[in-house]
Amino acid sequence: MPQKYLKLNQQAAIKDLEAALRNMKRAGLVMVGIDGALLASVRNDELEQEMLARSACEAILERQNNDCPLTHDINHYGCYRDSGGA
């Protein structure tokens, strides 16, 4: 029989993730998912301008590809899957 409701540990995991994302926002970080990668970068005026000119994904990916010290990839432990974006 298929599972109809979230288990308590699944509900707790979602709440923990929401809290972590809230903490990232408070810390001034932006996170994007690109294919199978999660990337986080510091939200500053330069990134804001880059995101307006292109997209958040493209701006943060360029930072990551250029070894920007303000951008990091996040270990998702296989929980995050491909975004399906082209």
C-alpha positions as CSV (number, residue, x, y, z in Angstrom):
1,M,0.0,0.0,0.0
2,P,1.5,3.4,-1.0
3,Q,2.4,5.9,1.7
4,K,-0.4,8.5,2.0
5,Y,1.1,10.9,4.6
6,L,4.6,12.1,5.5
7,K,6.2,10.3,8.3
8,L,7.2,12.3,11.4
9,N,10.9,12.2,10.4
10,Q,10.0,13.4,6.9
11,Q,8.0,16.3,8.3
12,A,10.9,17.2,10.7
13,A,13.4,17.1,7.8
14,I,11.3,19.5,5.8
15,K,11.0,21.9,8.7
16,D,14.8,21.7,9.2
17,L,15.3,22.4,5.5
18,E,13.0,25.4,5.7
19,A,14.9,26.7,8.7
20,A,18.2,26.3,6.9
21,L,16.9,28.2,3.9
22,R,15.7,31.0,6.2
23,N,19.1,31.1,7.8
24,M,20.8,31.4,4.3
25,K,18.5,34.3,3.4
26,R,19.3,36.1,6.7
27,A,23.0,35.5,6.1
28,G,22.7,37.2,2.7
29,L,23.2,34.1,0.6
30,V,21.4,33.1,-2.6
31,M,21.0,29.4,-3.6
32,V,20.3,28.0,-7.0
33,G,19.9,24.5,-8.4
34,I,21.5,23.7,-11.7
35,D,21.1,20.2,-13.0
36,G,22.4,18.0,-10.2
37,A,24.3,20.8,-8.3
38,L,23.2,23.2,-5.6
39,L,25.2,26.4,-5.5
40,A,25.2,29.2,-3.0
41,S,26.7,32.7,-3.4
42,V,26.9,35.9,-1.4
43,R,24.1,38.3,-2.4
44,N,25.7,41.7,-3.1
45,D,25.2,44.6,-5.5
46,E,27.4,42.9,-8.2
47,L,25.4,39.7,-8.1
48,E,22.1,41.6,-8.1
49,Q,23.2,43.4,-11.3
50,E,24.3,40.1,-12.9
51,M,21.0,38.4,-12.0
52,L,19.0,41.3,-13.5
53,A,21.1,41.1,-16.7
54,R,20.8,37.3,-17.1
55,S,19.4,35.0,-14.5
56,A,20.4,33.9,-11.0
57,C,21.5,30.5,-12.3
58,E,23.7,31.9,-15.0
59,A,25.2,34.6,-12.7
60,I,26.0,32.1,-9.9
61,L,27.2,29.5,-12.3
62,E,29.6,31.9,-13.9
63,R,30.9,32.8,-10.4
64,Q,31.4,29.1,-9.6
65,N,33.2,28.5,-13.0
66,N,35.5,31.4,-12.3
67,D,36.4,30.1,-8.8
68,C,34.8,33.1,-7.1
69,P,35.5,32.8,-3.3
70,L,32.0,34.1,-2.6
71,T,30.4,31.0,-4.2
72,H,30.3,27.4,-3.0
73,D,28.7,24.2,-4.0
74,I,26.5,22.4,-1.4
75,N,26.7,18.8,-0.6
76,H,23.2,17.6,-1.1
77,Y,23.9,13.9,-0.2
78,G,21.9,12.7,-3.2
79,C,18.7,14.2,-1.9
80,Y,18.6,16.9,-4.6
81,R,17.9,15.7,-8.1
82,D,18.3,17.2,-11.5
83,S,16.2,20.3,-12.0
84,G,15.2,19.3,-15.5
85,G,16.2,22.7,-16.8
86,A,17.8,22.9,-20.2
